[in-house]
Each structure stands twice: as C-alpha cells, then as structure tokens.
C-alpha cells in the first residue's frame, strides 16, 4: 500500500484552501514519507486512510461551533474512525467516552449508549485529534511525524476566522493548545481528561456540556444536542 497525497484526501473545499495556504508543501511530504516508511515496514495504521481527515471533511470551517481536542486515534482494531473520542456504532464504548457520557447524563440529563459521535459533528462539533494516525496497539506512535503542525493550523484557523466558538480542552496535552486560541473571541473550557486515570480529579462535575450551550445561546448560536442514540433522535423529531 502506498499513501495517497494528503492534499488529495482533504475533500472539503474550505479546509483544503486553508491548509494549502497555511502549510509549506514540506509539511505534507514529511508526513507522507513517514507513513509510507512505516507501512513498508509492516505497521498497521489506524484509522483507514479514507478517514484520516474525516474531522474536517465532514464539517466545513464556517459551520464549526465547538472544538474537542483529542491526542491521537484509538489504537484497537475497528475503533478509530477519524473523529476524536468517537467509535463506530457497533463498537463497545471506550472508558474515556463512557466517562464523558456519565458527565452528560449528570449535566444534561441525557443517557447515551452509542459511542458514534457523528450527530455532534452534524451540529458543528469539530472532533480533532492532534495526531490523525496511530499504529495498532501503540498509543502515541505517530506524535513525532508532523501531524501536529497540521492540526495546530486547523485549531488556530478556527480561532482566527470565526467568533464565539467553544474549545473543550481536557487533560494536560489538550490544554497546551490554549495558546493557539484567542480567548477574547472564544470560550475555552479546561478540565482533567475523562480517562479513568484522571476523571475523579475534576472531570466529573465540570458541566462543560451545559456551559458550552449556555455560551452558544448567549451569543445567538444554536445549542448542541448531546444525544448520540438514534432512538433519542427519533423521539425528538
């Protein structure tokens, strides 16, 4: 398998234009060379190539209202789908996402069972990982290959070109991205990571989901319906 040109994998026009403008061609080729080398050596890379840019391909720049920053994709078979924290509907909900759902239940009275967060994306939630690929069974394995140059450009572009967005930064890694965001134009909410290792240090009770909606509605933007389950959506229609 040969990695396709990364630019060819970015199909959403507004994001393609932004990244061509902001990034030197070497930024793309560095990642392509790294991935090609790892694949030639037999590495199994997640998610599938067609989903590497799903976070931006599924959500035009001007429709972004909320940004949730993750570290890198899930490294288990069949989990990663190109959206931070999200898994396919038939997949068991991972521990961090399970704790997110517990906080949503406490904060908003919504009880989710399905770990597929596509419904959030459709409402303007950008689910972006700092690294867009990972190797099977090796968390953080692609953190040094150049992805962060690209994903930092994505985060800073939302900050620079839009107003009244909410940036949800959970854990020390995500909180480093605060320096990319203009706090005079946006709301930054920070908390410990929802991982079982840190959730009891202040994640539970952070109320980030209702606070996000309070900010959006105060600024004449529609709130996010944090439901993921299809049966809940059917009741709402």
C-alpha positions as YAML, in Angstrom:
chain: A
units: angstrom
residues:
- id: 1
  name: UNK
  ca: [0.00, 0.00, 0.00]
- id: 2
  name: UNK
  ca: [1.20, 3.49, -0.89]
- id: 3
  name: UNK
  ca: [-0.07, 6.54, 0.98]
- id: 4
  name: UNK
  ca: [-2.02, 8.89, -1.29]
- id: 5
  name: UNK
  ca: [-1.17, 12.58, -1.45]
- id: 6
  name: UNK
  ca: [-2.52, 14.04, 1.78]
- id: 7
  name: UNK
  ca: [-3.99, 17.02, -0.05]
- id: 8
  name: UNK
  ca: [-5.96, 14.64, -2.25]
- id: 9
  name: UNK
  ca: [-7.52, 13.14, 0.89]
- id: 10
  name: UNK
  ca: [-8.81, 16.55, 2.03]
- id: 11
  name: UNK
  ca: [-12.07, 16.87, 0.12]
- id: 12
  name: UNK
  ca: [-13.81, 19.72, 1.97]
- id: 13
  name: UNK
  ca: [-13.03, 22.87, -0.09]
- id: 14
  name: UNK
  ca: [-12.73, 25.44, 2.72]
- id: 15
  name: UNK
  ca: [-10.29, 23.33, 4.72]
- id: 16
  name: UNK
  ca: [-8.30, 22.34, 1.66]
- id: 17
  name: UNK
  ca: [-7.83, 26.00, 0.79]
- id: 18
  name: UNK
  ca: [-6.82, 26.89, 4.37]
- id: 19
  name: UNK
  ca: [-4.22, 24.15, 4.67]
- id: 20
  name: UNK
  ca: [-2.72, 24.83, 1.25]
- id: 21
  name: UNK
  ca: [-2.38, 28.48, 2.28]
- id: 22
  name: UNK
  ca: [-1.03, 27.91, 5.77]
- id: 23
  name: UNK
  ca: [1.33, 24.97, 5.31]
- id: 24
  name: UNK
  ca: [4.51, 24.56, 3.35]
- id: 25
  name: UNK
  ca: [4.41, 21.57, 0.95]
- id: 26
  name: UNK
  ca: [7.21, 20.05, 3.04]
- id: 27
  name: UNK
  ca: [4.76, 19.70, 5.93]
- id: 28
  name: UNK
  ca: [2.65, 17.33, 3.85]
- id: 29
  name: UNK
  ca: [5.58, 15.41, 2.37]
- id: 30
  name: UNK
  ca: [7.15, 14.83, 5.81]
- id: 31
  name: UNK
  ca: [4.02, 13.02, 6.99]
- id: 32
  name: UNK
  ca: [3.62, 11.11, 3.71]
- id: 33
  name: UNK
  ca: [7.23, 9.88, 3.84]
- id: 34
  name: UNK
  ca: [6.90, 8.82, 7.47]
- id: 35
  name: UNK
  ca: [3.69, 6.89, 6.85]
- id: 36
  name: UNK
  ca: [5.00, 5.22, 3.69]
- id: 37
  name: UNK
  ca: [8.11, 4.13, 5.56]
- id: 38
  name: UNK
  ca: [6.12, 2.70, 8.49]
- id: 39
  name: UNK
  ca: [3.70, 0.85, 6.20]
- id: 40
  name: UNK
  ca: [6.59, -0.63, 4.20]
- id: 41
  name: UNK
  ca: [7.96, -1.93, 7.49]
- id: 42
  name: UNK
  ca: [4.67, -3.70, 8.14]
- id: 43
  name: UNK
  ca: [2.97, -1.27, 10.52]
- id: 44
  name: UNK
  ca: [-0.82, -1.42, 10.68]
- id: 45
  name: UNK
  ca: [-2.12, 2.15, 10.70]
- id: 46
  name: UNK
  ca: [-5.47, 3.31, 12.10]
- id: 47
  name: UNK
  ca: [-7.91, 4.66, 11.05]
- id: 48
  name: UNK
  ca: [-8.24, 3.63, 7.38]
- id: 49
  name: UNK
  ca: [-6.66, 6.16, 5.02]
- id: 50
  name: UNK
  ca: [-10.03, 7.43, 3.76]
- id: 51
  name: UNK
  ca: [-10.86, 8.55, 7.32]
- id: 52
  name: UNK
  ca: [-7.66, 10.38, 8.23]
- id: 53
  name: UNK
  ca: [-9.23, 13.78, 7.52]
- id: 54
  name: UNK
  ca: [-12.79, 12.90, 8.39]
- id: 55
  name: UNK
  ca: [-12.98, 15.51, 11.18]
- id: 56
  name: UNK
  ca: [-12.61, 18.34, 8.67]
- id: 57
  name: UNK
  ca: [-14.04, 16.63, 5.58]
- id: 58
  name: UNK
  ca: [-17.36, 16.21, 7.41]
- id: 59
  name: UNK
  ca: [-17.52, 19.77, 8.76]
- id: 60
  name: UNK
  ca: [-16.88, 22.94, 6.72]
- id: 61
  name: UNK
  ca: [-14.89, 25.64, 8.51]
- id: 62
  name: UNK
  ca: [-17.74, 28.14, 8.68]
- id: 63
  name: UNK
  ca: [-20.01, 25.62, 10.42]
- id: 64
  name: UNK
  ca: [-17.71, 24.95, 13.39]
- id: 65
  name: UNK
  ca: [-19.16, 25.92, 16.78]
- id: 66
  name: UNK
  ca: [-17.32, 23.64, 19.21]
- id: 67
  name: UNK
  ca: [-13.84, 22.09, 19.09]
- id: 68
  name: UNK
  ca: [-12.99, 18.99, 21.15]
- id: 69
  name: UNK
  ca: [-9.28, 18.20, 21.04]
- id: 70
  name: UNK
  ca: [-8.06, 14.62, 21.43]
- id: 71
  name: UNK
  ca: [-4.49, 13.29, 21.45]
- id: 72
  name: UNK
  ca: [-4.46, 10.51, 18.84]
- id: 73
  name: UNK
  ca: [-6.85, 7.88, 17.41]
- id: 74
  name: UNK
  ca: [-7.83, 4.71, 19.22]
- id: 75
  name: UNK
  ca: [-5.23, 2.01, 18.56]
- id: 76
  name: UNK
  ca: [-7.51, -1.02, 18.86]
- id: 77
  name: UNK
  ca: [-8.91, -2.91, 15.89]
- id: 78
  name: UNK
  ca: [-12.10, -1.36, 14.49]
- id: 79
  name: UNK
  ca: [-12.26, 1.58, 16.89]
- id: 80
  name: UNK
  ca: [-10.77, 4.64, 15.16]
- id: 81
  name: UNK
  ca: [-12.98, 6.40, 12.63]
- id: 82
  name: UNK
  ca: [-11.29, 9.77, 12.20]
- id: 83
  name: UNK
  ca: [-13.23, 11.66, 14.89]
- id: 84
  name: UNK
  ca: [-11.70, 12.24, 18.33]
- id: 85
  name: UNK
  ca: [-13.28, 10.12, 21.08]
- id: 86
  name: UNK
  ca: [-15.81, 8.59, 18.64]
- id: 87
  name: UNK
  ca: [-16.16, 4.90, 17.74]
- id: 88
  name: UNK
  ca: [-18.44, 3.11, 15.26]
- id: 89
  name: UNK
  ca: [-21.95, 2.39, 16.49]
- id: 90
  name: UNK
  ca: [-21.31, -1.36, 16.82]
- id: 91
  name: UNK
  ca: [-18.20, -0.83, 18.94]
- id: 92
  name: UNK
  ca: [-18.01, -1.04, 22.73]
- id: 93
  name: UNK
  ca: [-17.83, 2.45, 24.26]
- id: 94
  name: UNK
  ca: [-14.22, 3.09, 25.43]
- id: 95
  name: UNK
  ca: [-13.60, 4.15, 29.06]
- id: 96
  name: UNK
  ca: [-12.94, 7.87, 28.43]
- id: 97
  name: UNK
  ca: [-16.05, 8.21, 26.29]
- id: 98
  name: UNK
  ca: [-18.02, 6.29, 28.91]
- id: 99
  name: UNK
  ca: [-16.99, 8.94, 31.46]
- id: 100
  name: UNK
  ca: [-17.97, 11.68, 29.01]
- id: 101
  name: UNK
  ca: [-21.41, 10.09, 28.80]
- id: 102
  name: UNK
  ca: [-21.64, 9.96, 32.61]
- id: 103
  name: UNK
  ca: [-20.96, 13.69, 32.78]
- id: 104
  name: UNK
  ca: [-23.51, 14.39, 30.02]
- id: 105
  name: UNK
  ca: [-26.10, 12.39, 31.98]
- id: 106
  name: UNK
  ca: [-25.36, 14.31, 35.17]
- id: 107
  name: UNK
  ca: [-25.09, 17.69, 33.45]
- id: 108
  name: UNK
  ca: [-27.84, 17.48, 30.82]
- id: 109
  name: UNK
  ca: [-30.00, 14.52, 31.75]
- id: 110
  name: UNK
  ca: [-29.09, 12.68, 28.52]
- id: 111
  name: UNK
  ca: [-28.24, 8.99, 28.72]
- id: 112
  name: UNK
  ca: [-26.24, 7.87, 25.70]
- id: 113
  name: UNK
  ca: [-25.42, 4.29, 24.80]
- id: 114
  name: UNK
  ca: [-23.94, 4.70, 21.30]
- id: 115
  name: UNK
  ca: [-20.30, 5.79, 21.02]
- id: 116
  name: UNK
  ca: [-20.63, 7.14, 17.47]
- id: 117
  name: UNK
  ca: [-20.45, 10.94, 17.72]
- id: 118
  name: UNK
  ca: [-21.42, 11.72, 14.12]
- id: 119
  name: UNK
  ca: [-24.55, 13.53, 15.31]
- id: 120
  name: UNK
  ca: [-22.37, 16.00, 17.18]
- id: 121
  name: UNK
  ca: [-20.33, 16.68, 14.04]
- id: 122
  name: UNK
  ca: [-23.51, 17.38, 12.06]
- id: 123
  name: UNK
  ca: [-24.29, 20.16, 14.56]
- id: 124
  name: UNK
  ca: [-20.89, 21.85, 14.32]
- id: 125
  name: UNK
  ca: [-18.63, 19.95, 16.74]
- id: 126
  name: UNK
  ca: [-15.09, 19.54, 15.36]
- id: 127
  name: UNK
  ca: [-13.67, 16.32, 16.82]
- id: 128
  name: UNK
  ca: [-9.98, 16.75, 16.04]
- id: 129
  name: UNK
  ca: [-7.07, 14.64, 17.26]
- id: 130
  name: UNK
  ca: [-3.62, 16.23, 17.44]
- id: 131
  name: UNK
  ca: [-2.25, 13.23, 15.53]
- id: 132
  name: UNK
  ca: [-4.50, 11.85, 12.82]
- id: 133
  name: UNK
  ca: [-2.99, 8.35, 12.67]
- id: 134
  name: UNK
  ca: [-1.64, 5.75, 15.07]
- id: 135
  name: UNK
  ca: [-0.20, 2.24, 14.84]
- id: 136
  name: UNK
  ca: [-2.09, -0.80, 16.03]
- id: 137
  name: UNK
  ca: [-1.53, -1.31, 19.73]
- id: 138
  name: UNK
  ca: [0.88, 1.64, 20.07]
- id: 139
  name: UNK
  ca: [-0.68, 4.76, 21.57]
- id: 140
  name: UNK
  ca: [1.15, 7.96, 20.63]
- id: 141
  name: UNK
  ca: [3.22, 6.21, 17.96]
- id: 142
  name: UNK
  ca: [2.78, 8.97, 15.35]
- id: 143
  name: UNK
  ca: [3.16, 12.04, 17.56]
- id: 144
  name: UNK
  ca: [6.52, 12.99, 16.08]
- id: 145
  name: UNK
  ca: [5.72, 12.59, 12.39]
- id: 146
  name: UNK
  ca: [4.43, 16.10, 11.71]
- id: 147
  name: UNK
  ca: [0.69, 15.83, 12.22]
- id: 148
  name: UNK
  ca: [0.63, 18.48, 14.93]
- id: 149
  name: UNK
  ca: [1.86, 21.15, 12.54]
- id: 150
  name: UNK
  ca: [-1.28, 20.50, 10.52]
- id: 151
  name: UNK
  ca: [-3.75, 20.08, 13.36]
- id: 152
  name: UNK
  ca: [-2.41, 23.16, 15.16]
- id: 153
  name: UNK
  ca: [-3.12, 25.05, 11.93]
- id: 154
  name: UNK
  ca: [-6.68, 23.72, 11.98]
- id: 155
  name: UNK
  ca: [-7.25, 24.81, 15.59]
- id: 156
  name: UNK
  ca: [-5.69, 28.25, 15.10]
- id: 157
  name: UNK
  ca: [-7.72, 28.81, 11.93]
- id: 158
  name: UNK
  ca: [-10.98, 28.29, 13.83]
- id: 159
  name: UNK
  ca: [-9.76, 30.82, 16.37]
- id: 160
  name: UNK
  ca: [-8.68, 33.38, 13.77]
- id: 161
  name: UNK
  ca: [-11.53, 33.18, 11.27]
- id: 162
  name: UNK
  ca: [-14.57, 32.52, 13.46]
- id: 163
  name: UNK
  ca: [-16.01, 34.01, 16.63]
- id: 164
  name: UNK
  ca: [-17.96, 32.69, 19.62]
- id: 165
  name: UNK
  ca: [-16.76, 29.09, 19.41]
- id: 166
  name: UNK
  ca: [-16.16, 26.85, 22.42]
- id: 167
  name: UNK
  ca: [-12.88, 24.97, 22.77]
- id: 168
  name: UNK
  ca: [-13.01, 21.98, 25.12]
- id: 169
  name: UNK
  ca: [-9.51, 21.12, 26.32]
- id: 170
  name: UNK
  ca: [-9.38, 18.05, 28.54]
- id: 171
  name: UNK
  ca: [-6.10, 16.96, 30.10]
- id: 172
  name: UNK
  ca: [-2.64, 18.48, 30.01]
- id: 173
  name: UNK
  ca: [-1.94, 17.60, 26.40]
- id: 174
  name: UNK
  ca: [-5.06, 19.30, 25.03]
- id: 175
  name: UNK
  ca: [-4.61, 22.28, 27.35]
- id: 176
  name: UNK
  ca: [-1.31, 23.09, 25.63]
- id: 177
  name: UNK
  ca: [-3.45, 24.12, 22.63]
- id: 178
  name: UNK
  ca: [-4.89, 27.07, 24.57]
- id: 179
  name: UNK
  ca: [-2.01, 29.20, 23.28]
- id: 180
  name: UNK
  ca: [-3.44, 28.83, 19.76]
- id: 181
  name: UNK
  ca: [-6.81, 30.32, 20.74]
- id: 182
  name: UNK
  ca: [-7.91, 33.96, 21.09]
- id: 183
  name: UNK
  ca: [-9.76, 33.93, 24.40]
- id: 184
  name: UNK
  ca: [-11.22, 37.38, 23.72]
- id: 185
  name: UNK
  ca: [-13.21, 35.89, 20.82]
- id: 186
  name: UNK
  ca: [-13.97, 32.40, 22.12]
- id: 187
  name: UNK
  ca: [-14.68, 30.39, 25.27]
- id: 188
  name: UNK
  ca: [-12.01, 27.96, 26.48]
- id: 189
  name: UNK
  ca: [-13.15, 25.31, 28.96]
- id: 190
  name: UNK
  ca: [-10.46, 23.17, 30.60]
- id: 191
  name: UNK
  ca: [-10.75, 20.11, 32.82]
- id: 192
  name: UNK
  ca: [-8.85, 16.91, 33.62]
- id: 193
  name: UNK
  ca: [-9.03, 14.24, 30.95]
- id: 194
  name: UNK
  ca: [-12.11, 11.96, 31.18]
- id: 195
  name: UNK
  ca: [-9.83, 8.90, 31.31]
- id: 196
  name: UNK
  ca: [-10.47, 6.66, 34.34]
- id: 197
  name: UNK
  ca: [-6.93, 7.61, 35.43]
- id: 198
  name: UNK
  ca: [-7.83, 11.28, 35.90]
- id: 199
  name: UNK
  ca: [-11.61, 11.73, 35.73]
- id: 200
  name: UNK
  ca: [-12.04, 11.91, 39.51]
- id: 201
  name: UNK
  ca: [-9.64, 14.86, 39.75]
- id: 202
  name: UNK
  ca: [-12.26, 17.29, 38.47]
- id: 203
  name: UNK
  ca: [-13.71, 15.92, 35.25]
- id: 204
  name: UNK
  ca: [-16.92, 14.83, 36.93]
- id: 205
  name: UNK
  ca: [-18.92, 17.92, 37.73]
- id: 206
  name: UNK
  ca: [-17.16, 20.18, 35.22]
- id: 207
  name: UNK
  ca: [-20.52, 20.76, 33.44]
- id: 208
  name: UNK
  ca: [-18.76, 21.54, 30.17]
- id: 209
  name: UNK
  ca: [-21.68, 20.40, 28.04]
- id: 210
  name: UNK
  ca: [-24.29, 22.71, 29.55]
- id: 211
  name: UNK
  ca: [-21.74, 25.54, 29.85]
- id: 212
  name: UNK
  ca: [-20.98, 25.15, 26.15]
- id: 213
  name: UNK
  ca: [-24.65, 25.52, 25.30]
- id: 214
  name: UNK
  ca: [-25.10, 28.48, 27.64]
- id: 215
  name: UNK
  ca: [-22.28, 30.31, 25.85]
- id: 216
  name: UNK
  ca: [-23.55, 29.44, 22.37]
- id: 217
  name: UNK
  ca: [-27.10, 30.57, 23.07]
- id: 218
  name: UNK
  ca: [-25.90, 33.78, 24.74]
- id: 219
  name: UNK
  ca: [-24.08, 34.54, 21.50]
- id: 220
  name: UNK
  ca: [-27.04, 33.76, 19.24]
- id: 221
  name: UNK
  ca: [-25.74, 30.37, 18.15]
- id: 222
  name: UNK
  ca: [-27.77, 27.18, 18.34]
- id: 223
  name: UNK
  ca: [-27.07, 24.81, 21.22]
- id: 224
  name: UNK
  ca: [-25.66, 21.31, 20.72]
- id: 225
  name: UNK
  ca: [-27.96, 18.35, 21.32]
- id: 226
  name: UNK
  ca: [-25.51, 15.99, 23.04]
- id: 227
  name: UNK
  ca: [-27.54, 12.87, 22.27]
- id: 228
  name: UNK
  ca: [-25.89, 10.15, 20.20]
- id: 229
  name: UNK
  ca: [-28.51, 7.41, 20.20]
- id: 230
  name: UNK
  ca: [-30.78, 7.10, 17.19]
- id: 231
  name: UNK
  ca: [-33.81, 6.24, 19.30]
- id: 232
  name: UNK
  ca: [-33.43, 9.51, 21.21]
- id: 233
  name: UNK
  ca: [-33.24, 11.43, 17.94]
- id: 234
  name: UNK
  ca: [-36.42, 9.78, 16.70]
- id: 235
  name: UNK
  ca: [-38.29, 10.92, 19.81]
- id: 236
  name: UNK
  ca: [-37.19, 14.49, 19.18]
- id: 237
  name: UNK
  ca: [-38.43, 14.65, 15.58]
...
